[in-house]
Amino acid sequence: LTIPETVNGIKITSIGANAFAGKNITEIILPDTVTTIGANAFENCENLKTIFGRNVVNVEEYAFNNCVWIKNLFLFSALENIGKYSFANVSSKQNLITGATFKLNLKKITSIPEGCFTNSAISELKLETISSIGNKAFLQCDQLVNVNINNVSNIPEGCFKGCESLTDVEIHNLTYVPSALFSSCENLISINIPDARNVNSNAFENCVSLLDVKLPSAKTIYSNA
C-alpha cells in the first residue's frame, strides 16, 4: 500500500489515530509529506512486514504496537518524539525465524517513554540527548546488543531486564544503578558506568558472562548486585 502525497488536492502530512489498526496489510510506503504517525495507527497489524518513511519525526503512542512480523522498518529522519509502547513487540516473531531490520535515528530524542521498545527487535541503542527513560522501555529486547547513553541521570529498575543478546553497556551521568537494571542479561560482557556511586542489589543478577566491570566512582555496592 502506497500512501499518496495528496488526496483531492489536500497534502497528507500525518497518518491518523487508528487509521490502519488491525488491518490485513503487508507493506506501507509513506510519502515524503508525512511527518507524523498517529496513536495506534498500525497497532495489531500482525501481517505488516515492511514500512518505509523518509520524513517521519513523530510517532505517537502504540503506533506500531504488536506488529510482530515486521521484517523491514525504515524511518530515515531523526525522530523527535515517540510515544509510550509505540514500538512494543515490533518484529518479535519475525526475528525468531529470519531476523529483522529495525533501524531508527534517535539522535534528537530527549525522552524514551514507558514500554516504548518492550520485547521488540531493536538491536542497537545510541542516545546522545536523552534526559529520561520510562519504565519497561527496553524490557526483554532480545536482539539489543549495544547500549550507549551519554547523558541520563535516572533509569527505572529492570529497564534492560532480559535483554539476552546484550554484550556491551556504556552509560554516562548515571549516579544510581537501580535493582535488576540488567538482570538476566546472560551475554553481557562489559559494563562501564563511570559516574555510578550506588549500585543496588540484583542490578547484574544472572549476568553470568560479565567479565569487565568499570564503576570507578562507586561508593556503595549492595549485596547480590
N, C-alpha and C positions, 0 to 999 in steps of 0.2 A: 504494500500500500504506500503510494507516494502522495504526500500532502501537498497541494498546490500552494503557491505563494499568495494567490488572491482568489477570492470567491465573490462573484458578482461585483468585481471592482474593489472589494474591500481586502486590504492586506491582512494576512494571517500572521499574527505575532505571538500567539500562545495556543497551547492545547488545553482546553478547558477541563475543569474538575470532572472526574468520572467519564471523560469522553469516550474511552475505549475499554473501560473496566470490564473484565471478564469476557471480552470478545475473542473469537477464534481467528486471530491474525498471527502471521508468522514473521512479517517484516514491516518495519516502519522507516520511511525515509522522510525526514523533516526538511522543509525548505529553509533557506538561509535567513528568512524573515522571522522565524520562530525563535524567541529568546526565553520563553517560559513554558514549563510543563507543569500543569496544574495538579492539585491534590488528587490522588487515586486515579490519575489519568489512564494508566495502563495496569492498574492493580489486578492481580489474578488472571493476567493474560498468560495462561500456562503454556501455550504453544508459540509464544513470541520468541524468535530466535535471533533476530538481527534488528538493531536500531542505530541509525546514523543521524547526527545533528551537529551542524558546524558552529552555530552561534547561540546555542542554549547556555544561559548563565544562571537561571533559576529553576530549581527542581523542588517542587513542593512536597509536603508530607505524603507518604505512602504511594508516591507516583509510580514506582516500579515494584512495589511490594509483591512478593510471591510470583515474580516472573522467573520461575525456576529453571526454564530451559533456554534462557538466553545464551547464545554462543558467542555473539559479537556485539559488544556495546561500545560505541564510539561517540563521545560527546567532546568535541575537539577544543572548544573555547574554555578558558579558565572559569570555572564555576564560582559564582559569588554568593549563592545561598542554596542550602539544601535542607529539606525538612526532615522531621523525625520519621524513621523507618522508610525513608524514600528509596533505598536500595536493599532493603532487608530481603534475604533469601534469593537474591538475584543469582542465577546460574548454579544454584546449589545442587540441582540434579544433573544438569548438563555436564558440569565439571567432573562428576563421578565417572563419566563414560569417555569423553574425548577431550576434555579441557575446555576452557573458555577464555576469550579475550575481553578483559574488563578494564578499560583504560579511562581514567578521569584525571583532569587537571585541577588539582585542589590548591594551587598556589595562592589564590586570593581568599580562600575560605578562612573565616575567623572563628567559626563555631561549628563543632560537629554535634548534632542533636542526638537525643535518645534513640538507640536502636538503629541508627542510620544504615549501618552495614552488617547488622547481625546476620550470621550464617550465610554471608554472601561469598562470592569467589574473588573478591578483591585480593590482589597479590602483592602490591607494594604500596607503602604509605609514606609520603614525604609531606610534612606540614610545616610551613615556614612562618605563617602569620597567625597561627591558632591561639586562641585565648581560653577556650573551654571545650570540654568533651563530655557528652552526656552519658547516662547510664546505658550499659549494654551496647555501646556504639560499635564495638568490634568483637562482640562475643561470638566465639566458635567460627571465626573466619578461617576455615581450614586451609586456604591457599595463601594466606598472608605470610610472606617470607621475611620482609624487611620493614622495620618501623624506624622512622627518623623524624623526630619532633623537636623543633628548635626553641619553642617558647610556650610552655604551658605550666601553670602553677598548680593546677588541680586535675586529677584524673580519678573518677569514681572506682570503687573496689570492683574487682572481677572484670574490668573493662576488656581485657585481652584474654580472658579465660578460655581455654580450649582451642587456642589457635595452634593446631598441631604441627603446621609446617613452619612456624616462625623460628628463625635461626639467629637473627641479629636485631638488637634494640639499642637505640641511642636517643635519649630524651634530655633536653636541657631546661633548666629553670624549675624543675620539679623538686620540691624540697621534702615531700612526704610520699612515700611509696605505700599505697593502701593494701589492705588484706586481699589476697587472691588475685592481685593485678595480673599476674602471668601464670596463674595456677593451671596445671595440666598442659603447659606448652612443652610437650615432650621432646621436641627437637631444638629447643632454644639452647644456643651455644654461648653467645656473647651478650653481656649487658653492660651498658655504660650510661650511668645516671649521675653525672658529676656533682650535681647540686643537692642530692638527696641527703637529708640529715637524719630522718627517721624512716625505718623500714618495718612495716607491720608484719604480724605473724601470717604465715602461709602465702606471703607475696609471691614466692617462687616454688610453691608446693608442686611436687611431682615434675619438676623440671629436671629430669634425670640425665640430660645431656649437657647441662650447664658446666662450662669449663673456665670461662673468662668473665669475672665479675668486677666491675670498676665502680666503686662507691666511695670516692676519696673524701667526701665531706660527711660521711655517716657518723653520727654520734650515738644513736640508739638503734640496735637491730634486735627485734623481739624474737622470742623463741619460735622455732619451727619456720622461720622466714624462708 
